[in-house]
Amino acid sequence: MRAGSVDPGYFVDLYRRESDPWKFASSPYERDKYAASLAVLQPHYERALEIACSVGVFTRLLARRCGSLLAIDPSPEAVECARKRCAHLHGVTTRCGAVPDDYPEGMFDLVTFCEVGFYLVHDDLIETRDRIVASLRAGGQTLLVHWTPPVQGHAASAAEVHQAFALHPELRAVAHRDAPTYTLDLFGKVTGM
Ligand SMILES: C[S@@+](CC[C@H](N)C(=O)[O-])C[C@H]1O[C@@H](n2cnc3c(N)ncnc32)[C@H](O)[C@@H]1O
């Protein structure tokens, strides 16, 4: 991880102080945003990766659409919470890790990259984007959702994150939604490149 990205240690400390800092488990805003995300996704993905799973609220919803789902986050507390939240579900694996350094091995049909890209400085963002695209099977998809109002301390804006993916030659837009405070893009990996 390069200088300029938000240090994963910041999130490790944050979850030690607060079990659910963004109130993912109880916020109507997050519930509606997750519903909007699920609405653009396919009914089923064989193998999915969720980057930045936090406490596993979206993980639990997404798992019902996936044969297997690997969910990662730098915070051990958050990962343990996600593991417990999804313990009753088949095929969910949780692991500590931060992108781009800990990008998992393997190929996926779906990679979600939501509310996390703005913590990465440009070169880390591009490295992560390229790892995501390389790990997508032909026809695979990547979902991005990011808060749009400016936030002090973020390394990039939502627009910069989504634009970086839009410019990748192997990605094509599948769905786009603009809400008052977030933007959502689903990209598909083009076949035959
Ligand atoms: C605002 S929360 C978003 C959680 C979830 N993706 C969602 O949309 O509900 C940001 C999460 O990103 C995680 N995170 C921060 N930097 C990361 C990195 N470099 N790699 C993976 N996850 C990271 C944090 O630990 C935190 O759980």
The ligand as an SDF file (V2000), in Angstrom:
LIG
                    3D

 27 29  0  0  0  0  0  0  0  0999 V2000
  -17.6070    2.4970    4.6380 C   0  0  0  0  0  0  0  0  0  0  0  0
  -17.1910    0.8080    4.9690 S   0  0  0  0  0  0  0  0  0  0  0  0
  -17.9900   -0.0180    3.6030 C   0  0  0  0  0  0  0  0  0  0  0  0
  -18.4360   -1.4110    3.9240 C   0  0  0  0  0  0  0  0  0  0  0  0
  -19.2010   -2.1560    2.8080 C   0  0  0  0  0  0  0  0  0  0  0  0
  -18.3630   -2.3590    1.6400 N   0  0  0  0  0  0  0  0  0  0  0  0
  -20.4670   -1.4580    2.4140 C   0  0  0  0  0  0  0  0  0  0  0  0
  -20.5250   -0.8790    1.3250 O   0  0  0  0  0  0  0  0  0  0  0  0
  -21.4110   -1.4750    3.2020 O   0  0  0  0  0  0  0  0  0  0  0  0
  -15.5040    0.7650    4.4890 C   0  0  0  0  0  0  0  0  0  0  0  0
  -14.8340   -0.5540    4.7680 C   0  0  0  0  0  0  0  0  0  0  0  0
  -13.6360   -0.6040    3.9920 O   0  0  0  0  0  0  0  0  0  0  0  0
  -12.6750   -1.3180    4.7040 C   0  0  0  0  0  0  0  0  0  0  0  0
  -11.3750   -0.9820    4.1070 N   0  0  0  0  0  0  0  0  0  0  0  0
  -10.6720    0.1550    4.2370 C   0  0  0  0  0  0  0  0  0  0  0  0
   -9.5440    0.1100    3.4990 N   0  0  0  0  0  0  0  0  0  0  0  0
   -9.5510   -1.0920    2.8670 C   0  0  0  0  0  0  0  0  0  0  0  0
   -8.6560   -1.7340    1.9670 C   0  0  0  0  0  0  0  0  0  0  0  0
   -7.5190   -1.1380    1.5690 N   0  0  0  0  0  0  0  0  0  0  0  0
   -8.9710   -2.9670    1.5280 N   0  0  0  0  0  0  0  0  0  0  0  0
  -10.1110   -3.5930    1.9180 C   0  0  0  0  0  0  0  0  0  0  0  0
  -10.9970   -3.0210    2.7720 N   0  0  0  0  0  0  0  0  0  0  0  0
  -10.7170   -1.7870    3.2490 C   0  0  0  0  0  0  0  0  0  0  0  0
  -12.8780   -0.8330    6.1320 C   0  0  0  0  0  0  0  0  0  0  0  0
  -12.3080   -1.6650    7.0990 O   0  0  0  0  0  0  0  0  0  0  0  0
  -14.3970   -0.7520    6.2110 C   0  0  0  0  0  0  0  0  0  0  0  0
  -14.9530   -1.9400    6.7230 O   0  0  0  0  0  0  0  0  0  0  0  0
  1  2  1  0
  2  3  1  0
  2 10  1  0
  3  4  1  0
  4  5  1  0
  5  6  1  0
  5  7  1  0
  7  8  2  0
  7  9  1  0
 10 11  1  0
 11 12  1  0
 11 26  1  0
 12 13  1  0
 13 14  1  0
 13 24  1  0
 14 15  1  0
 14 23  1  0
 15 16  2  0
 16 17  1  0
 17 18  1  0
 17 23  2  0
 18 19  1  0
 18 20  2  0
 20 21  1  0
 21 22  2  0
 22 23  1  0
 24 25  1  0
 24 26  1  0
 26 27  1  0
M  CHG  2   2   1   9  -1
M  END
$$$$
